[in-house]
Structure formats: structure tokens, C-alpha cells
Amino acid sequence: MSASLAASDPSIKAAAQTTGPSPAVMGTYARQNLVFARGEGAWLITAAGDRYLDVASGIAVNVLGHAHPRLVAALTEQAEKLWHTSNLYRVEGQERLAERLVGVTFADKVFFCNSGAEACEAAIKAARRYHFVAGNPDRWRIIAFSGAFHGRTLATIAAGGNPKYLEGFGPPVEGFDHVPFGDLAATEQAIGPETAAIMIEPTQGEGGVNIASAEFLQGLRALCDKHGLLLVLDEVQCGMGRSGKLFAHEWAGITPDLMAIAKGIGGGFPLGALLATEKAAQGLTPGTHGSTFGGNPLATAVGCAVLDAVLEPGFLDAVRQKELRLKQALAAVKDAHPDLVEEVRSQGLLTGIKVKVAPAEVVKAALAEKLLVAGASDNVVRVLPPLNIADEEIAEAAQRLSRALDRLSPPAT
Ligand SMILES: *Cc1c(COP(=O)(O)O)cnc(C)c1O
């Protein structure tokens, strides 16, 4: 944030005057000095009663907004019965959610965990073990893409390949070969005798809302079939209705062998999952992988409620309608600020605004207008509203964003 912006804005000044973040919390995030007391739909509300329009959705997590009555009911009902048993026993909600997911996707099997990184980690392990049990222990390398983000564990930062996230953590986990996103020829060239799988986000989120073309995804599917590789999709961010389909790969008319999901699937309750075909799941036999909390009764009760809502007739049609509205509204914002906005791209309600200033400046200026957006890569601002955001709220978000941009001066050229 520029000093002048803070000085000129009383709401930011007021926030800065409250007690700052506790030093007891480890400093792994560059947080806004802002605390919310409660949420209602697309709104987050401070203890002082200030209302912020939230089109960041906890980074594409709150697909039904905050405090959705159906999710609150699902969680509190379960909370009164049973919280946790571990995976030493059958978990009813887990079986119900797995069967629901299997019923509406390519998958035959589901493994539950608690986060996106864990889901990706499970996908990597499943891909390697698949070849191991098939008698090909030398096939363990995975082709991944520039701009990828798969999480913050040691294996997933290696899969992501972003030098910023790898620095200082010792030798990266071996076995990831990176090629340019969208380059089919380079992908085929990178395939060797040790290649086990190709791993990709159909639409990159953290990388700046980069949308793989249907042809590219179809090409990857064909390469996997030709070379006996597993196609691993990371739909942690673009999945669960965010793209306007239940899962983004449906736009390309292909199916993966493995798919990591998280973020939106718990609607705000921590939940991740690895979906697999029967074949791709064959390596993960008893004792090969696990998670104490994975698929616990609270998480899966909420997961079932989220899936029910997203699969209700008309819900995904409405997401696509809202995308059109948001696109139109943001096109007007771009027209009004050609010196600041370069491009708007979207798939469903996963929207990236390519800006000519640092995204953090836009995030700060939006805060001053009580609008919550999220940065991505070094030149993109994401608008990721709840999938059930109201049309008036879309218009309101665009107006606030436009006013936020009014606060910024274009980059010096
Ligand atoms: C957020 C994200 C992850 C990591 O999820 P966490 O829950 O933060 O571990 C992995 N892949 C993609 C595509 C993501 O957007």
C-alpha cells in the first residue's frame, strides 16, 4: 500500500490504529490488519459492524458464502452426535460423500484428507504406487507445468516448481519435470521411460487464472493413453462448481485418472479428497497411505451438504449466468480504467483481472472500499465470489472495484 493511500483513507487508518496482529502467531502470512467477527452470505462483518463485500471467498473456499443455513445445520447436527473416530473404523458420512462423488464423477474411489496440499500429495503418491504395483518401479517422475501451484508440502512445492517457494528448504523432492503451460509438444518431449504421470490444474488459480484450452487437455489425455501415463488433475481451486461445471475438466470433455480436490468442497470446513479410477487407485492398499483426521464426521457431514447444494437443479446454470454478469460488469471496469486493467479472464466464477500495477496495491485500494479480492501471481487480481452471490452484489462488487481503481495512479511509463 502506498503511504498516501493510507493517509487519505480514514477506514484504513482506523484499522491500523487497532491493536496489531499478535506476535504469538507465526509470521508466515502478509495479513491485512483486519479481523472479522461474523459472516452472512457474501458479507464479512467486523466487531465494529463494518461490512465488507467478500469476493475472495476465503480463496475460493466459501462456495455458498458465509454461515449458509444448510451448512450450519449440517455441522451443528453432526456436532451433537459425533466428531471424530479416526479411520480405524468405518465413517458413515465418509461413505455417503464418497458414494455421492463417485456417482457424479469419473471416479470409482475416494480418499479423504484435510487440505489441497494433502490431496495433491496423495495424488502424487497414488501415481507413483500405481506403476510400482504394476511392476514398473522405475516409473515415478511426473510432468508438471510452469505457473503451477499444488500446495506447500515438500513434495507439492517441488511439483509446483516455483523457486520462491522452494528456496531455503534443501534439495527439492525429486521427480518433477516442468514444461510450459499449454505446450503440448514440449510435454510430449518431456516424456521419458521414468515418466509416471502428467499433473495439471485445468485452470491455474494461484498462477494467475490461466485457462488450459480444451484442445490442450484433450491432447494431454491422448498423450497419457499413448504412453501409459496417469492424468492427474488438480481441481483444488477450479473444482466444485467454480468453473460453471461441477469440475473444470468437464469443459474439455475428458476425464482424469486421479483428481485432487479441496477448497470449495467443505464450503469453509477443512476437507480435501483424492478421486481415482479403480485402476489408478490400485497402488494405495491398506497401510500405504492415511490421515488421522481425513474424512472425519464433521467434515464429511458438511461436504455432503455442500455437494447437495451445488448439484441442485439450476445451481450450475446460475453460476454460468453470474459469470456473464460479472464479466460484463468487469469489462466496464476495464473500459473505465484502461491505464490500470489489461485484461479480464474467467472460467465460471474464477476470475482474473490482469493489472498494470502490483496486485497488492489493488487489494489495498479495494479494502478501502470495503471489498475483499485476492491477488495471484505478480500481475493478477482474483475475483472469486461465492457461487450463490446475488446479482446486485455482483454489480456492487464491480462498482466498489471501480472506485478502488480510482484511488490508484497508473504506472509510470
Ligand atoms: C490452494 C491450492 C492447493 C493447496 O491447498 P491447501 O489447502 O492450501 O493445502 C493446491 N492446489 C491448488 C490448485 C490450489 O489452488
The ligand as an SDF file (V2000), in Angstrom:
LIG
                    3D

 15 15  0  0  0  0  0  0  0  0999 V2000
   -4.9060  -23.8570   -2.7510 C   0  0  0  0  0  0  0  0  0  0  0  0
   -4.4140  -24.8780   -3.6990 C   0  0  0  0  0  0  0  0  0  0  0  0
   -3.6840  -26.0050   -3.2700 C   0  0  0  0  0  0  0  0  0  0  0  0
   -3.2640  -26.1760   -1.8390 C   0  0  0  0  0  0  0  0  0  0  0  0
   -4.3470  -26.2540   -0.9810 O   0  0  0  0  0  0  0  0  0  0  0  0
   -4.1380  -26.0800    0.6100 P   0  0  0  0  0  0  0  0  0  0  0  0
   -5.4820  -26.4170    1.1600 O   0  0  0  0  0  0  0  0  0  0  0  0
   -3.7190  -24.6900    0.8480 O   0  0  0  0  0  0  0  0  0  0  0  0
   -3.0970  -27.0510    1.0120 O   0  0  0  0  0  0  0  0  0  0  0  0
   -3.3280  -26.9410   -4.2100 C   0  0  0  0  0  0  0  0  0  0  0  0
   -3.6590  -26.7910   -5.4980 N   0  0  0  0  0  0  0  0  0  0  0  0
   -4.3550  -25.7400   -5.9510 C   0  0  0  0  0  0  0  0  0  0  0  0
   -4.7200  -25.6580   -7.3820 C   0  0  0  0  0  0  0  0  0  0  0  0
   -4.7490  -24.7430   -5.0690 C   0  0  0  0  0  0  0  0  0  0  0  0
   -5.4000  -23.6750   -5.5250 O   0  0  0  0  0  0  0  0  0  0  0  0
  1  2  1  0
  2  3  1  0
  2 14  2  0
  3  4  1  0
  3 10  2  0
  4  5  1  0
  5  6  1  0
  6  7  2  0
  6  8  1  0
  6  9  1  0
 10 11  1  0
 11 12  2  0
 12 13  1  0
 12 14  1  0
 14 15  1  0
M  END
$$$$
